[in-house]
């Protein structure tokens, strides 16, 4: 990734942040997307988009975004690793065997990526999918015909009221009987 793209991405991010602070969430979301597409390694742009989707309560859109962010972020990370390998082939060859013995390499030969950002996104993705799967169905206001069901509920209400009425208690006689 060229340095100019990173700078452009940061400028777009700053402009989007200003729009978000002023209350223009739609405009901010567009600029955050542009910033993330310019530099997929810009985790702040991805995170702010997720926050905006969370604020608007659009869980399905947030799930799609998280999946896209994980894929794009990893892809950009791998490209950076491959670029470094091309530039520093001698260093990579001299330490490859040690890294392999220590278990620091993926099967592809690239270093393992234990990125906390991606782990947070995976956690958020899991929670969102769980919530979407187990969400309560919203009750729709449907008008029921006033037939037998209303009579049943009226009689059930009467029975409950009757049970609620208690019988008067008998007063205990505090006097003792002389025997």
BELNOR-V225779 format. One line per field, one symbol per residue. psi: psi as a letter, one per 30 degrees, with the letter a starting at -180 (. if undefined). burial: I if it has 24 or more other C-alpha atoms within 12 Angstrom, else O. A space follows every 50 residues. Layout:
psi->???
burial->???
This chain:
psi->kleeeeeeeeeeeeeeeeeeeffieeeeeeeeeeeeeejffifeeeeeee eeeeefhieeeeeeeeeeeeeeeeeeeeeeeeeeeeeheeeeeffeeeee efggklffflkkjikeeeeeeeeeeeeeeeeeegkkkkkkjkkkkibeee eeeeeeeeeeeeefklkkkkkkjfkkkk.
burial->IOOOOOOOIIOIIOIIIOOIOOOOIOOIIIIIIIIIIIIIIIIIIIIIII IIIOOOOOIOOIIOIIIIIIOIIIOIIIOOIOOOOOOOOOOOOOOOOOOO OOOOOOOOOIIOOOOOOIOOIOOIIOOIOOOOOOOOOOOOOOOOOOOOOO OOOOOOOOOOOOOOOOOOOOOOOOOOOOO
